[in-house]
Amino acid sequence: PDDAAETIQTFGDACKFITEAL
């Protein structure tokens, strides 16, 4: 559960980075 939450947070951060990159 915690690992999944961390993965989701990391994925969200990646999406934000990609969105800003675009």
C-alpha positions in Angstrom: 0.0 0.0 0.0 2.7 2.5 1.0 4.8 1.4 -1.9 1.9 1.9 -4.3 1.2 5.4 -2.8 4.8 6.4 -3.3 4.7 5.1 -6.9 1.6 7.1 -7.6 3.2 10.2 -6.1 6.3 9.7 -8.2 4.2 9.2 -11.3 2.3 12.4 -10.5 5.6 14.3 -10.1 6.8 12.9 -13.5 3.5 14.0 -15.1 4.0 17.5 -13.7 7.6 17.6 -15.0 6.4 16.5 -18.4 3.6 19.0 -18.5 5.9 21.8 -17.6 8.4 20.5 -20.2 5.8 20.7 -22.9 
